[in-house]
């Protein structure tokens, strides 16, 4: 988990790695993420609709799908992100868990029938994390991948200016 992103992970169900990877790859806005550091047994994608960028990793053993977005996105990312997660849960028969600093009673796996409860917790978690991001980095909206946010927002604030 990075302090600049919000992430969830899906797992379980009967979907194979090939089925999960195909489901993500066939998404209308998916394209391979060639900037990601390759790791054996994983495939990386970005889902970009012109307004939002969601990063997705499909891992093989055990089969899981990780979805994240950067907190500097416009707030409309919340709806797009939740729609993607809900779609993947339904198509792959997977459960989902929030991979963030949340109260222990919210740190559980949610099934498709618990999606409303999950969505409420995610909504408040994103709002809290977004407020932290704004307090530290300002209100500039940037629909970007993690690497781009690091390069364009975080690194410039950490580099000393020689006068």
Number of C-alpha atoms within 10 A of each C-alpha: 11 10 11 19 20 21 21 19 20 24 20 18 13 12 17 16 20 12 14 21 23 12 17 24 20 10 12 10 15 20 15 15 17 11 10 15 9 11 9 7 12 17 22 24 22 24 21 17 12 8 13 22 24 25 22 25 20 25 21 17 10 11 22 23 28 19 22 22 24 28 27 24 22 15 14 10 19 18 12 16 19 16 12 16 23 17 14 20 22 13 13 19 16 25 24 25 19 21 16 18 12 12 9 7 6 15 13 13 16 20 18 15 9 12 17 11 12 20 17 10 15 22 13 11 18 18 14 11 18 21 15 15 18 14 10 10 14 12 14 11 12 18 21 21 22 21 13 14 18 15 11 13 17 15 12 11 12 8 8 8 7 4 3
